Amino acid sequence: MRLILEEFTELYAKEICNWKYDGEYSSTNLYPSKIIDLEVRSFNERAVKCYKRAGFIVKEIYKKDTPIGYGEFIRMEFIC
């Protein structure tokens, strides 16, 4: 396999936001009736938008201390 390093563009970001996995890699097949919970930095608007388009909803916005300082986070959930 030969890997090629390319610049991460907006087009690639949009493509990644639309990835769907079938079969054993599908979150609905692996975890039916389960909640998938994630945490993302609030300034990461691109990720938040991507997660929302994938079906995640914002459940909580909070601040916490991290190794690089105090920061604001968003907790999101997806119900399979």
N, CA, C and O of each residue as an XYZ file, in Angstrom:
320
protein
N       0.840     -1.167      0.000
C       0.000      0.000      0.000
C       0.891      1.238      0.000
O       1.880      1.301      0.731
N       0.537      2.209     -0.816
C       1.292      3.455     -0.889
C       0.404      4.595     -0.401
O      -0.689      4.805     -0.928
N       0.869      5.322      0.598
C       0.107      6.436      1.154
C       0.631      7.748      0.590
O       1.832      7.915      0.381
N      -0.291      8.676      0.347
C       0.073      9.989     -0.182
C      -0.442     11.050      0.790
O      -1.630     11.062      1.116
N       0.425     11.930      1.251
C       0.060     13.003      2.147
C      -0.490     14.168      1.322
O       0.183     14.680      0.428
N      -1.727     14.579      1.636
C      -2.358     15.690      0.929
C      -2.906     16.696      1.931
O      -3.147     16.362      3.091
N      -3.098     17.912      1.482
C      -3.672     18.954      2.322
C      -5.124     18.620      2.637
O      -5.873     18.185      1.762
N      -5.522     18.829      3.904
C      -6.904     18.584      4.309
C      -7.748     19.784      3.873
O      -7.584     20.889      4.390
N      -8.630     19.559      2.939
C      -9.435     20.641      2.371
C     -10.866     20.587      2.873
O     -11.277     19.615      3.506
N     -11.618     21.634      2.587
C     -13.037     21.663      2.957
C     -13.806     20.545      2.243
O     -14.730     19.961      2.808
N     -13.423     20.258      1.017
C     -14.058     19.174      0.269
C     -13.863     17.835      0.982
O     -14.805     17.049      1.088
N     -12.645     17.570      1.472
C     -12.387     16.338      2.224
C     -13.210     16.303      3.513
O     -13.744     15.258      3.885
N     -13.308     17.447      4.191
C     -14.077     17.521      5.435
C     -15.545     17.182      5.173
O     -16.160     16.442      5.941
N     -16.104     17.721      4.092
C     -17.495     17.424      3.751
C     -17.678     15.945      3.427
O     -18.684     15.337      3.795
N     -16.709     15.382      2.744
C     -16.771     13.960      2.400
C     -16.760     13.092      3.665
O     -17.528     12.137      3.776
N     -15.891     13.432      4.605
C     -15.790     12.677      5.856
C     -17.089     12.762      6.651
O     -17.508     11.776      7.256
N     -17.728     13.928      6.657
C     -18.987     14.099      7.394
C     -20.096     13.202      6.854
O     -21.070     12.930      7.555
N     -19.956     12.751      5.638
C     -20.996     11.914      5.032
C     -20.645     10.429      5.020
O     -21.377      9.632      4.434
N     -19.548     10.047      5.652
C     -19.178      8.633      5.685
C     -20.247      7.831      6.411
O     -20.732      8.242      7.465
N     -20.601      6.715      5.858
C     -21.543      5.778      6.480
C     -20.904      4.405      6.435
O     -20.295      4.028      5.434
N     -21.041      3.668      7.503
C     -20.470      2.332      7.574
C     -21.586      1.302      7.666
O     -22.528      1.454      8.444
N     -21.468      0.271      6.877
C     -22.448     -0.807      6.882
C     -21.898     -2.009      7.633
O     -20.726     -2.045      8.009
N     -22.750     -2.972      7.838
C     -22.322     -4.236      8.419
C     -21.805     -4.112      9.824
O     -22.370     -3.389     10.645
N     -20.719     -4.823     10.107
C     -20.203     -4.892     11.470
C     -19.667     -3.564     11.992
O     -19.487     -3.409     13.200
N     -19.407     -2.600     11.103
C     -18.879     -1.308     11.535
C     -19.961     -0.261     11.759
O     -19.657      0.853     12.186
N     -21.188     -0.589     11.486
C     -22.292      0.336     11.683
C     -22.617      0.434     13.170
O     -22.780     -0.586     13.841
N     -22.712      1.668     13.689
C     -23.004      1.838     15.122
C     -24.392      1.325     15.459
O     -24.606      0.863     16.580
N     -25.407      1.391     14.477
C     -26.749      0.879     14.773
C     -26.727     -0.615     14.978
O     -27.419     -1.140     15.851
N     -25.849     -1.378     14.091
C     -25.758     -2.831     14.197
C     -24.987     -3.267     15.437
O     -25.326     -4.277     16.054
N     -23.947     -2.510     15.808
C     -23.137     -2.894     16.961
C     -23.829     -2.606     18.284
O     -23.719     -3.384     19.231
N     -24.543     -1.486     18.346
C     -25.118     -1.045     19.613
C     -26.580     -0.620     19.452
O     -26.894      0.558     19.620
N     -27.457     -1.533     19.138
C     -28.863     -1.150     19.007
C     -29.411     -0.668     20.351
O     -29.115     -1.236     21.402
N     -30.203      0.376     20.289
C     -30.853      0.954     21.482
C     -29.859      1.443     22.526
O     -30.154      1.411     23.721
N     -28.698      1.889     22.097
C     -27.692      2.428     23.012
C     -27.446      3.895     22.694
O     -27.747      4.369     21.598
N     -26.897      4.600     23.667
C     -26.551      6.015     23.498
C     -25.045      6.125     23.271
O     -24.251      5.574     24.033
N     -24.665      6.836     22.224
C     -23.254      7.147     21.985
C     -23.043      8.580     22.465
O     -23.731      9.502     22.026
N     -22.104      8.751     23.352
C     -21.852     10.030     23.999
C     -20.465     10.517     23.589
O     -19.511      9.739     23.589
N     -20.346     11.799     23.238
C     -19.034     12.343     22.900
C     -18.862     13.726     23.478
O     -19.828     14.395     23.846
N     -17.615     14.141     23.550
C     -17.259     15.448     24.073
C     -16.384     16.148     23.047
O     -15.435     15.561     22.527
N     -16.705     17.408     22.757
C     -15.941     18.162     21.774
C     -15.743     19.580     22.302
O     -16.615     20.123     22.981
N     -14.599     20.175     21.991
C     -14.351     21.571     22.376
C     -15.346     22.472     21.659
O     -15.619     22.279     20.475
N     -15.882     23.442     22.364
C     -16.926     24.295     21.780
C     -16.404     25.139     20.618
O     -17.183     25.504     19.738
N     -15.106     25.460     20.590
C     -14.580     26.264     19.482
C     -14.462     25.460     18.191
O     -14.258     26.040     17.125
N     -14.587     24.136     18.268
C     -14.435     23.284     17.094
C     -15.776     23.208     16.342
O     -16.433     22.167     16.304
N     -16.150     24.337     15.751
C     -17.448     24.466     15.089
C     -17.631     23.460     13.952
O     -18.733     22.955     13.735
N     -16.567     23.179     13.241
C     -16.641     22.241     12.117
C     -17.031     20.845     12.610
O     -17.862     20.176     11.996
N     -16.430     20.412     13.717
C     -16.753     19.091     14.277
C     -18.179     19.062     14.806
O     -18.906     18.094     14.580
N     -18.584     20.117     15.511
C     -19.947     20.174     16.053
C     -20.966     20.081     14.921
O     -21.950     19.349     15.026
N     -20.734     20.817     13.850
C     -21.645     20.788     12.701
C     -21.682     19.389     12.078
O     -22.749     18.895     11.712
N     -20.536     18.768     11.963
C     -20.453     17.419     11.400
C     -21.229     16.428     12.262
O     -21.994     15.616     11.741
N     -21.034     16.492     13.579
C     -21.741     15.582     14.479
C     -23.249     15.812     14.425
O     -24.021     14.853     14.446
N     -23.674     17.064     14.356
C     -25.108     17.360     14.262
C     -25.696     16.766     12.989
O     -26.790     16.201     13.011
N     -24.976     16.893     11.886
C     -25.456     16.331     10.619
C     -25.524     14.810     10.674
O     -26.314     14.195      9.958
N     -24.702     14.208     11.516
C     -24.705     12.753     11.667
C     -25.818     12.288     12.608
O     -26.055     11.087     12.737
N     -26.500     13.227     13.265
C     -27.621     12.862     14.130
C     -27.398     13.082     15.615
O     -28.282     12.783     16.417
N     -26.228     13.602     16.003
C     -25.968     13.880     17.410
C     -26.710     15.149     17.820
O     -26.911     16.052     17.008
N     -27.115     15.207     19.089
C     -27.752     16.410     19.619
C     -26.949     16.914     20.813
O     -26.322     16.133     21.529
N     -26.977     18.235     21.017
C     -26.267     18.852     22.138
C     -27.058     18.580     23.413
O     -28.250     18.877     23.494
N     -26.379     18.013     24.406
C     -27.017     17.717     25.680
C     -26.552     18.646     26.800
O     -27.293     18.891     27.752
N     -25.332     19.161     26.690
C     -24.782     19.958     27.774
C     -23.588     20.771     27.278
O     -22.810     20.304     26.447
N     -23.455     21.984     27.795
C     -22.283     22.821     27.540
C     -21.693     23.148     28.909
O     -22.407     23.605     29.801
N     -20.402     22.916     29.075
C     -19.780     23.092     30.377
C     -18.308     23.467     30.216
O     -17.734     23.336     29.136
N     -17.716     23.930     31.303
C     -16.301     24.280     31.323
C     -15.583     23.352     32.290
O     -16.130     22.948     33.315
N     -14.336     23.024     31.935
C     -13.536     22.193     32.831
C     -12.062     22.483     32.617
O     -11.655     23.026     31.590
N     -11.280     22.107     33.609
C      -9.842     22.299     33.554
C      -9.207     21.172     32.745
O      -9.606     20.013     32.862
N      -8.212     21.520     31.919
C      -7.497     20.542     31.106
C      -5.994     20.768     31.306
O      -5.599     21.768     31.906
N      -5.162     19.862     30.818
C      -3.714     20.069     30.955
C      -3.210     21.352     30.295
O      -2.151     21.860     30.665
N      -3.959     21.884     29.320
C      -3.522     23.127     28.661
C      -4.340     24.339     29.101
O      -4.241     25.402     28.487
N      -5.143     24.197     30.150
C      -5.914     25.318     30.668
C      -7.406     25.039     30.713
O      -7.875     23.967     30.332
N      -8.126     26.025     31.186
C      -9.576     25.936     31.335
C     -10.222     26.039     29.953
O      -9.806     26.866     29.142
N     -11.228     25.214     29.675
C     -11.856     25.262     28.366
C     -13.328     24.896     28.400
O     -13.800     24.245     29.332
N     -14.042     25.322     27.375
C     -15.469     25.029     27.255
C     -15.672     23.827     26.344
O     -15.022     23.707     25.306
N     -16.573     22.942     26.738
C     -16.842     21.712     26.018
C     -18.334     21.546     25.767
O     -19.170     22.128     26.458
N     -18.646     20.736     24.757
C     -20.032     20.389     24.446
C     -20.148     18.870     24.535
O     -19.360     18.144     23.929
N     -21.133     18.397     25.292
C     -21.423     16.962     25.347
C     -22.581     16.696     24.407
O     -23.629     17.335     24.501
N     -22.389     15.753     23.503
C     -23.405     15.428     22.502
C     -23.769     13.957     22.615
O     -22.963     13.135     23.050
N     -25.010     13.632     22.213
C     -25.482     12.252     22.273
C     -26.116     11.858     20.953
O     -26.694     12.679     20.242
N     -25.990     10.578     20.651
C     -26.656      9.969     19.515
C     -27.332      8.706     20.019
O     -26.682      7.836     20.599
N     -28.623      8.605     19.801
C     -29.350      7.409     20.219
C     -29.497      6.495     19.015
O     -30.129      6.846     18.018
N     -28.900      5.314     19.127
C     -28.918      4.351     18.008
C     -30.310      3.764     17.829
O     -30.523      2.938     16.941
